[in-house]
Amino acid sequence: MKDLSIIQEVYDVILDRKENSKESSYVCSLLEDENKILKKVSEESGELIVAAKCGNKDEIIHESADLIFHTLVLMASKGVSLEDLSNELRKRRK
């Protein structure tokens, strides 16, 4: 498996935007309104489902990245760390 440190890198940027708001930042605009985050997670979930039904691998990759990104924004907004997520996944492996 390739290095997945990009997920940590993206999450760290999201956390930085949460602490250091930038007016032109898409992430900051999401973090200002929980409903925007929830809407994006829902929208990206639906788009991933459509991509999967169509079987287009490139679209599945694209929509999966969108969903993961917006999920990371949601996690950061709620104070859920990647470590929290990792611990939950490890519990499920038992």
C-alpha positions, 0 to 999 in steps of 0.5 A: 500500500502506498503512503497515506500521509496525504490524509493527515496532511489534508486534515492538518490543513483543515485544522489550521483553517479552523484555527486561522480563518482565511476569508477566501478559504473554501474550508473556512466557509464550510466550517462557518456553517455546519449545515453546509458541511452536512449538505456536502457530505450528503451530496458527495455520498450520492455522487459516489453512489451514482459513480459506483453504479455507473462503474467508472473507476475514475469517477469513483476515485474522484467522488471518493476523494470528495467524500473523504475530504468533506468527511474530514472537514466534518470530523474537524468541525466536531473535534474528531481526530484521525487518531479517534477514527483510527482507534475505532477502525482498529476496534472493528478489526478484532 
